Amino acid sequence: MLTRSTFSTPIGTLQLISREHILLASGFGTYESLRDSLDVDERNLEIKKASRIKIITDLLEDYFDGDLTALDGITVRQPGESFSQSAWKAMRKVPAGKTISYGELAKKAGSAEAVRAAGSACARNLIAVVVPCHRIVKTGGALGNYAYGLKAKEWLLRHEGAIK
């Protein structure tokens, strides 16, 4: 069984889907689009609605209250090919308050030439904020894209102290 919940943030309502205390998806879009992006095996499980998800909601509250390392305590899992898995793992190692380029992400994920694949991994990331694709920027520091809009990306980077 999966659990779904919502979490209010300064940049919108974050939809959450978990399996026990493992976060499978989070995003600022609709619950339906988030559910449809799950792995097919999990998409077909029963989903119950809850006001909070144990551990995950507490750590998100801590993050938005200023404990920028709180997200590190959330266990995540999402479907994806080998390079995407490596890229998501590398994203989680970028500390709050720092950014890296898509090129640096490609290198950290194991293939310096795979800059486009690194960008695609960011675009396909199902676990917004917790798998911090918002910390990946263009070479030279331009923000680049973000599935939930540049204002959200800018707010997150400002919250973390990466930009003034």
C-alpha positions as CSV (number, residue, x, y, z in Angstrom):
1,M,0.0,0.0,0.0
2,L,1.1,3.5,-0.8
3,T,0.4,6.7,1.1
4,R,-0.3,10.1,-0.4
5,S,-0.2,13.5,1.3
6,T,0.3,17.1,0.6
7,F,2.7,19.6,2.1
8,S,2.3,23.3,2.0
9,T,5.4,25.3,1.1
10,P,6.1,28.9,0.3
11,I,6.2,28.0,-3.4
12,G,3.1,25.9,-3.6
13,T,1.6,22.6,-2.5
14,L,4.0,19.7,-2.7
15,Q,2.3,16.4,-3.6
16,L,3.9,13.4,-1.9
17,I,3.6,9.6,-2.5
18,S,5.4,7.1,-0.3
19,R,5.7,3.4,0.4
20,E,6.1,3.3,4.1
21,H,8.9,5.8,4.9
22,I,10.4,5.7,1.4
23,L,9.5,8.7,-0.8
24,L,8.6,7.6,-4.3
25,A,7.5,10.9,-5.8
26,S,7.1,14.5,-4.9
27,G,6.1,17.5,-7.0
28,F,4.3,20.7,-7.3
29,G,1.9,19.5,-10.1
30,T,-1.2,17.4,-9.7
31,Y,-1.4,14.3,-7.7
32,E,-2.7,12.4,-10.8
33,S,0.3,13.3,-12.9
34,L,2.6,12.3,-10.1
35,R,0.9,9.0,-9.6
36,D,1.0,8.3,-13.3
37,S,4.8,8.7,-13.3
38,L,5.3,6.0,-10.7
39,D,6.7,2.6,-11.6
40,V,3.9,0.5,-13.1
41,D,4.0,-2.0,-10.2
42,E,3.6,0.7,-7.6
43,R,1.1,2.7,-9.7
44,N,-1.4,-0.2,-9.4
45,L,-1.2,-0.5,-5.6
46,E,-3.9,0.9,-3.3
47,I,-3.1,4.4,-2.2
48,K,-4.5,5.8,1.0
49,K,-4.6,9.5,1.8
50,A,-3.0,10.9,5.0
51,S,-2.5,14.3,6.5
52,R,1.2,13.5,7.2
53,I,3.7,10.9,6.2
54,K,5.8,9.7,9.1
55,I,9.4,10.9,9.0
56,I,9.1,12.5,5.5
57,T,6.7,15.3,6.6
58,D,8.8,16.1,9.7
59,L,12.0,16.4,7.6
60,L,10.3,18.6,5.0
61,E,9.1,20.9,7.8
62,D,12.6,21.0,9.1
63,Y,14.0,21.9,5.7
64,F,11.6,24.7,5.0
65,D,12.1,26.0,8.6
66,G,15.8,26.4,7.8
67,D,17.5,23.0,8.5
68,L,18.9,22.6,5.0
69,T,20.4,19.2,5.8
70,A,17.1,17.7,6.8
71,L,16.4,16.4,3.3
72,D,19.4,14.1,3.6
73,G,17.4,12.0,6.1
74,I,14.7,11.1,3.5
75,T,15.0,7.8,1.8
76,V,14.0,7.9,-1.8
77,R,13.4,5.5,-4.7
78,Q,12.4,6.1,-8.3
79,P,12.4,4.1,-11.5
80,G,15.0,5.0,-14.1
81,E,17.9,3.7,-16.2
82,S,21.4,3.3,-14.9
83,F,22.7,6.8,-15.9
84,S,19.7,8.5,-14.4
85,Q,20.1,6.6,-11.2
86,S,23.7,7.7,-11.0
87,A,22.8,11.3,-11.8
88,W,20.1,11.4,-9.1
89,K,22.6,9.9,-6.6
90,A,25.1,12.6,-7.5
91,M,22.4,15.3,-7.2
92,R,21.8,14.3,-3.6
93,K,25.5,14.8,-2.8
94,V,25.4,18.4,-3.9
95,P,25.1,20.2,-0.6
96,A,22.5,22.9,0.1
97,G,23.9,26.3,-0.7
98,K,25.9,25.0,-3.6
99,T,25.2,24.4,-7.3
100,I,26.9,22.4,-10.0
101,S,26.6,22.6,-13.8
102,Y,25.0,20.0,-16.0
103,G,28.5,19.1,-17.2
104,E,29.7,18.6,-13.7
105,L,26.7,16.4,-13.0
106,A,27.4,14.3,-16.1
107,K,31.0,13.8,-14.9
108,K,29.9,12.9,-11.3
109,A,27.4,10.5,-12.8
110,G,30.1,8.7,-14.6
111,S,30.1,10.1,-18.2
112,A,31.6,13.6,-18.7
113,E,30.2,13.6,-22.3
114,A,26.6,12.9,-21.3
115,V,25.6,16.5,-20.6
116,R,22.3,16.1,-22.4
117,A,21.6,12.9,-20.5
118,A,22.3,14.8,-17.2
119,G,19.8,17.4,-18.3
120,S,17.3,14.7,-19.1
121,A,17.8,13.1,-15.7
122,C,16.9,16.4,-14.1
123,A,13.8,16.7,-16.2
124,R,12.7,13.1,-15.4
125,N,13.3,13.5,-11.6
126,L,10.1,12.4,-9.8
127,I,11.2,13.6,-6.4
128,A,11.4,17.4,-6.5
129,V,13.2,19.2,-3.8
130,V,14.5,16.0,-2.0
131,V,16.4,14.9,-5.1
132,P,17.7,18.5,-5.6
133,C,17.7,19.0,-9.4
134,H,17.2,22.6,-8.6
135,R,20.9,22.7,-7.6
136,I,21.9,22.0,-11.2
137,V,22.6,25.1,-13.3
138,K,24.0,25.9,-16.7
139,T,27.7,26.4,-17.2
140,G,28.4,30.0,-16.2
141,G,25.8,30.0,-13.5
142,A,22.5,30.8,-15.4
143,L,19.7,28.9,-13.7
144,G,18.6,26.8,-16.7
145,N,15.3,25.0,-16.6
146,Y,13.1,23.7,-13.8
147,A,9.9,21.6,-14.2
148,Y,8.0,23.8,-11.8
149,G,9.2,27.1,-13.1
150,L,12.2,29.3,-12.6
151,K,10.6,31.3,-9.8
152,A,10.4,28.1,-7.8
153,K,14.0,27.1,-8.6
154,E,15.2,30.6,-7.7
155,W,13.3,30.5,-4.4
156,L,14.8,27.2,-3.4
157,L,18.3,28.3,-4.3
158,R,17.8,31.6,-2.4
159,H,16.4,29.6,0.6
160,E,19.5,27.5,0.6
161,G,21.8,30.5,0.2
162,A,23.2,29.5,-3.2
163,I,22.0,32.8,-4.6
164,K,21.5,36.2,-3.0
